[in-house]
């Protein structure tokens, strides 16, 4: 699949890049995508939720009424969850929500979403660029030139670039990552995937294994 290379002014440079069929033109596997996104979101959860149970509530331990003859249910502690101010029954406890997936499945998921983006014409290939200093207006100009200032976008760099990254931090809808930080969730979450030329080799070599 051939894609035109644009410059930071949104103009066609006259060059084209050939996107690998093994990465950008496979049969998408929806279940692999689902599992990878599920793992990503699960790993974001802190799991620090906690409610006090009856053993952790401050209160008397005496039996509050006699066992028989009251005509109501038996009760042995004021800290029971059935009473106001008592402990929470079956409340949340701290836990780890993360789970493991094998590398081949995660690789398949990333190739699947890249194929989806390619099929939807939502991939833009941009020639490598840099800023002299981190300035928001420089990144704003790039977004406007590509006509994606009102869309969620993901810029993928070949290597870390502090000036570009810092220039993009004020935009909630745009994110800048390197090819090694690329994830299934981030690709799916973006309306436009902007790949710098230098990132293509890294993406294809990482996913063609």
TORPA-901046 format. One record per atom (N, C-alpha, C, O): residue in three letters; x, y, z. Coordinates in steps of 0.02 Angstrom, whole numbers, plus 50000, padded with zeros to 5 digits. Layout:
N
ALAXYZ;...
***
This chain:
209
UNK500424994050000;UNK500005000050000;UNK500445006250000;UNK500855007250045;UNK500355010349949;UNK500755016449944;UNK500375022449973;UNK499785023349960;UNK500735026550011;UNK500435032450043;UNK500895038350029;UNK501505037850034;UNK500585044050012;UNK500965050149998;UNK501275052850062;UNK500965052550115;UNK501875055650056;UNK502205058750113;UNK502075066250111;UNK502205069550061;UNK501825068850167;UNK501675076050172;UNK502205079550213;UNK502555076450253;UNK502265086150203;UNK502705090050246;UNK502295093350301;UNK501685092450303;UNK502615097150346;UNK502255099850403;UNK501765105450382;UNK501375107850423;UNK501795107450319;UNK501315112350294;UNK500725108950261;UNK500295112350232;UNK500705102350264;UNK500155098550235;UNK500205097650160;UNK499725095450128;UNK500785099450131;UNK500885098950058;UNK501195092150040;UNK501575089250078;UNK501015089849981;UNK501285083449957;UNK502015084549936;UNK502165089149898;UNK502455080449962;UNK503175081149947;UNK503345077949879;UNK503905078849854;UNK502875074249851;UNK503015070849788;UNK503305063849799;UNK503415060149751;UNK503425062249861;UNK503695055549878;UNK503145051149906;UNK502635053549931;UNK503245044649900;UNK502775039849928;UNK503155034549968;UNK503735033049954;UNK502805031750017;UNK503095026150055;UNK502645020050045;UNK502035020750036;UNK502945014250047;UNK502575008050038;UNK502465004850106;UNK502945002450137;UNK501845004750130;UNK501695001750195;UNK501684994250188;UNK501384991450142;UNK501994990850235;UNK502064983650233;UNK501384980150235;UNK500954981850277;UNK501274975350190;UNK500644971550191;UNK500594967150253;UNK500044965450274;UNK501164965250281;UNK501154960850340;UNK500944964650403;UNK500794961450454;UNK500924971250399;UNK500744975350458;UNK500114979350446;UNK499684979850490;UNK500044982150386;UNK499484986750372;UNK498954983750327;UNK498484987250308;UNK499004977450310;UNK498504974450265;UNK498394967050282;UNK498414962750238;UNK498264965650346;UNK498124958750367;UNK497374958050376;UNK496994962850367;UNK497154951950393;UNK496454950850411;UNK496374952650485;UNK496644949150528;UNK496014958050501;UNK495974960150571;UNK495664954950616;UNK495184951550597;UNK495934954250676;UNK495674949550725;UNK495344953650782;UNK495694956350825;UNK494684954050781;UNK494324958250829;UNK494404955950900;UNK494434959950947;UNK494444949350910;UNK494504946850979;UNK495184948551009;UNK495234950151068;UNK495704948250968;UNK496364950150993;UNK496374957551012;UNK496674959451062;UNK496044961750972;UNK495994968950987;UNK495624969951053;UNK495844973851095;UNK495064966351062;UNK494674966851123;UNK495094965051185;UNK495084968651235;UNK495464959651181;UNK495864957451238;UNK496424962451254;UNK496564963751313;UNK496744965151203;UNK497294969751214;UNK497044976351244;UNK497354979151289;UNK496474978851220;UNK496184984951248;UNK495954983651320;UNK496044987851363;UNK495654977851331;UNK495434976151399;UNK496024975951447;UNK495964978251504;UNK496584973051425;UNK497174972851469;UNK497444979851483;UNK497624981351539;UNK497464984051431;UNK497714990951440;UNK497294994651491;UNK497574997851536;UNK496634994251485;UNK496194997851532;UNK496234994851602;UNK496194998451652;UNK496304988251606;UNK496354984951671;UNK496994987151706;UNK497004987951767;UNK497524988051668;UNK498164990051699;UNK498154997251724;UNK498574999151765;UNK497665001251700;UNK497615008151723;UNK497275008551791;UNK497315013651825;UNK496925003251811;UNK496545003451874;UNK497015002751934;UNK497454998451934;UNK496925007051984;UNK497355006852043;UNK497195000952088;UNK497634998052118;UNK496554999252092;UNK496354993652135;UNK496434995052209;UNK496524990452248;UNK496405001452229;UNK496495003152300;UNK495835004052337;UNK495825006452393;UNK495285002152306;UNK494625002852337;UNK494584998352400;UNK494834992752400;UNK494255000852451;UNK494204997052514;UNK493614999652554;UNK493515005652562;UNK493214995052580;UNK492664996752626;UNK492774992852691;UNK493024987252689;UNK492604995852748;UNK492694992552812;UNK492174986952821;UNK491574987952810;UNK492414981252842;UNK491974975752858;UNK491834975652934;UNK492114979752970;UNK491414971152956;UNK491184971453026;UNK491754970853076;UNK491714973553131;UNK492284967253058;UNK492844966453105;UNK493244972853112;UNK493624973653160;UNK493164977553065;UNK493564983653066;UNK493174989753092;UNK493454995153098;UNK492534988753108;UNK492124994153133;UNK492224994953209;UNK492264989953245;UNK492265001253233;UNK492315002553305;UNK491625001853336;UNK491155005053312;UNK491564997953387;UNK490914997053420;UNK490944991453471;UNK491434987753475;UNK490414990953509;UNK490374985953562;UNK490324978953533;UNK490064977953478;UNK490574974153569;UNK490544967153547;UNK490024963153587;UNK489954957153578;UNK489664966553633;UNK489184962853674;UNK488594960653630;UNK488444963653579;UNK488264955353651;UNK487664952953616;UNK487104957953631;UNK486954959253689;UNK486784960553578;UNK486334966153588;UNK485644964253613;UNK485274968453639;UNK485454957953604;UNK484814955653632;UNK484844948153641;UNK485294944853616;UNK484364945453677;UNK484384938353691;UNK484264934353628;UNK483974936753579;UNK484494928153631;UNK484474923953571;UNK483764922153550;UNK483604922353491;UNK483334920653598;UNK482664918153582;UNK482134922553614;UNK482274926353661;UNK481544922053590;UNK480964925153622;UNK480814932253600;UNK480324935153624;UNK481204935153556;UNK481074942153536;UNK480594942553477;UNK480304947753464;UNK480514936953441;UNK480074937053383;UNK480414939753320;UNK480104939953267;UNK481034941753326;UNK481404944253268;UNK482024940053257;UNK482154935353294;UNK482404941853207;UNK483004937953190;UNK483524938353246;UNK483544943153284;UNK483934933253250;UNK484484933153299;UNK485004938453280;UNK485114939653221;UNK485304941553328;UNK485824946553316;UNK486334946253371;UNK486164946253430;UNK486964946053352;UNK487484945453402;UNK487954951453407;UNK488334951953455;UNK487924955953357;UNK488394961553358;UNK488084967653326;UNK487754967253274;UNK488184973453357;UNK487944979753330;UNK488334981753267;UNK488124986153230;UNK488904978353256;UNK489324979953199;UNK489124976153135;UNK489454976653083;UNK488594972153141;UNK488364968353083;UNK488154973053026;UNK487924978653039;UNK488224970752966;UNK488054974952909;UNK487314976352901;UNK487124980752862;UNK486884972752936;UNK486174974052930;UNK485954980152971;UNK485394982552962;UNK486384982653016;UNK486214988453056;UNK486554994653029;UNK487084994352999;UNK486235000453040;UNK486515006753021;UNK487175007853058;UNK487215006953119;UNK487695009853022;UNK488345010853052;UNK488765004453057;UNK489335004553081;UNK488474998953034;UNK488844992653036;UNK489334992052978;UNK489384996552936;UNK489694986452975;UNK490174985352922;UNK489834983952855;UNK489254982052853;UNK490214984752801;UNK489964983452734;UNK490004975952721;UNK490534972852731;UNK489464972952698;UNK489474965852682;UNK489724964752611;UNK489464967752564;UNK490224960652603;UNK490514958952538;UNK490744965252501;UNK490654965952440;UNK491034969952538;UNK491274976152509;UNK491904975152468;UNK492204969852469;UNK492104980352431;UNK492704979752389;UNK493344979352431;UNK493394982452484;UNK493804975452407;UNK494464974752440;UNK495004976552389;UNK494894975952329;UNK495584978752413;UNK496134980252365;UNK496314974152324;UNK496354968552351;UNK496404975152259;UNK496584969552216;UNK496944972152154;UNK496924978052138;UNK497284967652121;UNK497654969252061;UNK497244966852001;UNK497104960851995;UNK497064971451957;UNK496644969751900;UNK497044967551839;UNK496754965251790;UNK497694968151841;UNK498094966651781;UNK498084959151765;UNK497994954951810;UNK498174957551702;UNK498234950651680;UNK498714950251622;UNK498854955351590;UNK498944944351606;UNK499464943651555;UNK499174941451489;UNK498674937851485;UNK499494943851435;UNK499354941551368;UNK500014939951334;UNK500514943251348;UNK500014935051291;UNK500654933351258;UNK500824938551204;UNK500384941951179;UNK501454938951188;UNK501704944051142;UNK501414943451072;UNK501274948451039;UNK501314937251049;UNK501054936350982;UNK500344939050975;UNK500164941850924;UNK499934938251028;UNK499254940751026;UNK499254948351025;UNK498874951450988;UNK499684951451066;UNK499714958751069;UNK499974961551002;UNK499744966750979;UNK500434957950972;UNK500694960050906;UNK500144959650853;UNK500084964050811;UNK499754954250856;UNK499194953350810;UNK498674958950819;UNK498394961350770;UNK498544960850881;UNK498054966150895;UNK498284972850865;UNK497884976450836;UNK498924974450873;UNK499174980750846;UNK499154980850770;UNK498984985850739;UNK499334975250740;UNK499294974850666;UNK498574975450643;UNK498434978250590;UNK498114972650681;UNK497404972950663;UNK497144980050663;UNK496794982150616;UNK497314983950715;UNK497054990750717;UNK497414995350666;UNK497115000050640;UNK498044993850652;UNK498394997750600;UNK498074996350532;UNK498015000850491;UNK497874990150521;UNK497524988450459;UNK496854992050454;UNK496664994550401;UNK496494992350511;UNK495854995850512;UNK495945003250495;UNK495555006050457;UNK496455006350523;UNK496585013450510;UNK496775014450436;UNK496565019350405;UNK497165009750410;UNK497375010350339;UNK496765009550294;UNK496695013250244;UNK496325004850309;UNK495725003850269;UNK495255009850271;UNK494915011350222;UNK495245013350328;UNK494815019150335;UNK495145025650312;UNK494855031050319;UNK495755025050284;UNK496125030850260;UNK496265035950316;UNK496255041950306;UNK496395033350375;UNK496515037650434;UNK497255037850453;UNK497425039850509;UNK497685035850407;UNK498405036150420;UNK498715041650377;UNK498595041950316;UNK499095045950409;UNK499455051350374;UNK500205050150385;UNK500425049350442;UNK500585050150331;UNK501315049550337;UNK501625056450328;UNK501515059750278;UNK502015058350378;UNK502305065150380;UNK503065064550378;UNK503345060250411;UNK503385068950340;UNK504115068850341;UNK504355071150410;UNK504015074850444;UNK504945068850429;UNK505225070550494;UNK505305078150502;UNK505495081650455;UNK505145080450561;UNK505225087650575;UNK505445088650647;UNK505415084050688;UNK505675094650661;UNK505885096450729;UNK505745103850740;UNK505675107650693;UNK505695105750803;UNK505605112750821;UNK506235115350855;UNK506575111650890;UNK506385121750843;UNK506975124650876;UNK506885125150951;UNK507375124750989;UNK506265125950973;UNK506115126451044;UNK505405123851055;UNK505005123951009;UNK505255121551115;UNK504575119151128;UNK504075124851131;UNK504065128651180;UNK503665125451080;UNK503155130651077;UNK502485127651053;UNK502465124151003;UNK501965129251090;UNK501305126551074;UNK501085128751005;UNK500775124950968;UNK501235135050987;UNK500995137750923;UNK501305133950864;UNK500995133450810;UNK501905131250873;UNK502215127450819;UNK501815121050805;UNK501705119150748;UNK501615117750859;UNK501225111550851;UNK500525113150826;UNK500235109250787;UNK500245118850848;UNK499595120950823;UNK499605121850747;UNK499135120050712;UNK500155124650722;UNK500215125850650;UNK500215119250612;UNK499925118750558;UNK500545114150640;UNK500565107550607;UNK499865104550605;UNK499645101850554;UNK499505104950661;UNK498825102250664;UNK498365105650613;UNK497975102350579;UNK498425112250608;UNK498005115950561;UNK498185114350488;UNK497745113750446;UNK498825113550475;UNK499045111950407;UNK498775105050385;UNK498625104050327;UNK498725100450434;UNK498475093750418;UNK497715093250425;UNK497415088050412;UNK497405098850447;UNK496675099250456;UNK496425094150507;UNK495915090950497;UNK496795093450562;UNK496585088750614;UNK496565092150683;UNK496605088850734;UNK496515098850683;UNK496515102450746;UNK495905100850789;UNK495915101750850;UNK495355098550757;UNK494745097050794;UNK494635089450802;UNK494095087250821;UNK495155085650787;UNK495105078350792;UNK495625075650841;UNK496145078750852;UNK495475069950869;UNK495965066650911;UNK496505063650867;UNK496355059950820;UNK497135065150882;UNK497675062750839;UNK498235059750881;UNK498335061450939;UNK498585055050849;UNK499155051850881;UNK499755052550834;UNK499745049850779;UNK500265056050857;UNK500885056950818;UNK501395051650842;UNK501525051050901;UNK501665048050795;UNK502145042750811;UNK502835044750784;UNK502925045450723;UNK503305045650830;UNK503985047650811;UNK504445041650807;UNK504315036450838;UNK504975042350768;UNK505465036950764;UNK505905036550826;UNK506125031150845;UNK506025042250858;UNK506425042550919;UNK506155048350961;UNK505815052750935;UNK506315048351025;UNK506055053651069;UNK506305060451046;UNK506885061351029;UNK505855065251047;UNK506005072151027;UNK505685076751078;UNK505075077751078;UNK506095079451122;UNK505825083351178;UNK505455089551156;UNK504945091351186;UNK505705092951106;UNK505385099151083;UNK504685097951055;UNK504215101651068;UNK504625092551016;UNK503965090950987;UNK503495088551042;UNK502905090451044;UNK503755084451087;UNK503325081951141;UNK503075087551186;UNK502475087851202;UNK503515092051207;UNK503315097551251;UNK502845102351216;UNK502405105351248;UNK502925103151151;UNK502485107651113;UNK501765104951109;UNK501295108851098;UNK501685098451117;UNK501025095351109;UNK500655094351174;UNK500075092351173;UNK500975095751231;UNK500675093951295;UNK500045097851312;UNK499645095451352;UNK499935103651283;UNK499345107551299;UNK498725105251261;UNK498175107851272;UNK498805100451217;UNK498235098151177;UNK497965091551205;UNK498305086451204;UNK497355091751231;UNK497055085751259;UNK496905080651204;UNK496915074551216;UNK496765083051144;UNK496575078451090;UNK497155075751050;UNK497045071551006;UNK497765077851065;UNK498345075451028;UNK498855072451076;UNK498955074851132;UNK499175067251053;UNK499685063951093;UNK500285062351049;UNK500205060550991;UNK500885062951077;UNK501495061351041;UNK501845055551076;UNK501985055851135;UNK501975050151038;UNK502325044251066;UNK502865042151017;UNK502885044350960;UNK503315037851041;UNK503805034850996;UNK503525028050973;UNK503045025551001;UNK503835025150922;UNK503565018950895;UNK503575013250946;UNK503175008550941;UNK504035013550995;UNK504065008351046;UNK503505009051098;UNK503375004451135;UNK503185014951101;UNK502645016251149;UNK501955015251118;UNK501445016251151;UNK501935013151056;UNK501305012351021;UNK500895006651052;UNK501165001251064;UNK500255007751063;UNK499825002651092;UNK499175002251053;UNK498985006951019;UNK498834996551058;UNK498204995551024;UNK497695000751045;UNK497335003551003;UNK497655002051110;UNK497155006851136;UNK497275013851108;UNK496805017251086;UNK497905016051108;UNK498055022851084;UNK497905023651010;UNK497685028950988;UNK498035018450971;UNK497885018750899;UNK497135019250888;UNK496905023350849;UNK496755015050924;UNK496025015050917;UNK495715021650941;UNK495215023950914;UNK496015024550992;UNK495735030451023;UNK495825036750981;UNK495495041850992;UNK496265036450931;UNK496405042250889;UNK495985042050825;UNK495885036750796;UNK495755047850804;UNK495395048350740;UNK495885048250682;UNK495735045550628;UNK496475051250693;UNK496985051450641;UNK497645049050670;UNK497865051150723;UNK497965044550633;UNK498625041950653;UNK499145045150608;UNK499155043850548;UNK499575049250638;UNK500095052750600;UNK500765049350612;UNK501035049550667;UNK501015046150560;UNK501645042450565;UNK502205046450533;UNK502155048250474;UNK502735047850571;UNK503315051050541;UNK503715045750503;UNK503715039950522;UNK504045047850451;UNK504395043050408;UNK504875038650448;UNK504935032650435;UNK505225041650495;UNK505725037850533;UNK505405032650578;UNK505745028050601;UNK504755033150592;UNK504425028350636;UNK504225022050599;UNK504125016850631;UNK504155022350533;UNK503895016650495;UNK504345010450501;UNK504105004850510;UNK504985011550495;UNK505445005950498;UNK505405002350565;UNK505404996250568;UNK505365006350620;UNK505315003450686;UNK504664999750697;UNK504654994250726;UNK504105002650673;UNK503454999350681;UNK503444992750644;UNK503224987750671;UNK503684992850582;UNK503654986750541;UNK504124981450566;UNK503964975450564;UNK504704983450591;UNK505174978350617;UNK504924975450683;UNK505034969450696;UNK504594979450724;UNK504324976950787;UNK503744972150777;UNK503664967450815;UNK503334973450726;UNK502724969550717;UNK502804963950665;UNK502334960050655;UNK503364963650631;UNK503454958550580;UNK503794952350607;UNK503934947650570;UNK503944952450672;UNK504314946750702;UNK503864940650705;UNK504084935350728;
***
